[in-house]
Amino acid sequence: MEKSSTKMTGRTREAPVNSSPAVAANAEGEEIEVLESTDVLPVAPEDYDPDNSGFISTERFRDLLATHGSELDPHKLEVLLALADGNADGKICYQDFVNLMSNKRSNSFRRAILQGSRQLKGCSLRDEVGLGLSQQLVRHIAYETLPREVDRKWYFDSYTYCPPPWLILTITIAEVAVFMYYGFQLDRLVLQVSSPSFLKSPLPYHPQLRTQAWRYLSYIFMHTGIEHLSLNMAMQLLVGVPLEMVHGALRIGLVYVCGVLAGSLAVSVTDMTAPVVGSSGGVYALVSAHLANVVMNWSGMKCQFKLFRMAMALVCMSVEFGRAVWLRFYPPAFPPCPNPSFVAHLGGVVVGLTLGVVVLQNYEQRLQEQSLFWIFFCVYTLFVLCTVFWNIFAYSLLDVRLPPPP
């Protein structure tokens, strides 16, 4: 949405005695300026609220919408009407209005919309015609990822391709570049892990080199072969890019990185002698979070052929996981070092079904206000701390016989 200012000027009726105007004053011809900005909030409510109550009656609010509604985006007008109808106490908080016009949404706003007594009027977003290719893509992404029509319209109005979905694309390009580099260096594209120089790279996680902390994340850029890279890359792009377009690079990056880190740490605890390569931890975190979100909001998700597509996603995940299990127990090319572990996949799934679901279910909501987010985040932090101590002390206490360093 363009950052602009919209001035609404008009005559308002005298408010009821018991109401507390927060959006407009009683003076004739007063101007209300709403700054539509994602960074700067409008001016303080005291400028428009002589009683300093912070509320306006829904009746007064609807009168203002009837007077000035033609100056607003039609989708945003529908949301404002739903906000007015969703407040059973007859009042609307000034801050909810500010949040809406500033593209910031609170828990109270979401509850007011969901508990409203009326349905949003007007045609659905899918029925709109005359859209350009970029608008059609944004609409398609909205129906692929968001379960509520009000959220889909909100996203459709506010998305501007600035910034573009750069994070997942950058990670994917880096993975392909690293794979091609080692493909030429090792002179093989299939089962690169069978090369004696494969694990000599500074990127993969190796139990003998676990003190090199960057390896717990950098292993995602190494893959066992083109079959490994292709499956991961397909799922990463098909699921990760749409999710990043809707939820932003910060949130999707949080889920992805947490899945990657959980994958390598889980291997260091449960499969202590095995190395780790591949981006499956992060990919499985994103895919499992998205699939869980679809299942939990099954009736609201309007993506086409969703049952068939879920089945295909599960088949791809199963094929990739089965390939990893087979490779782990296949006789290694250079014993005693075993082939890469498959446990990173499971670590990613656990992150996706916990932290990832909370992130995807709270579109445009502040995560720091979600108690469930903090619960899962604290559990994840505790897991990381425990595995760090495990890596420091457990290997020597258990006298684990590790393979020689590459």
Disulfide bonds with the S-S distance in Angstrom:
none
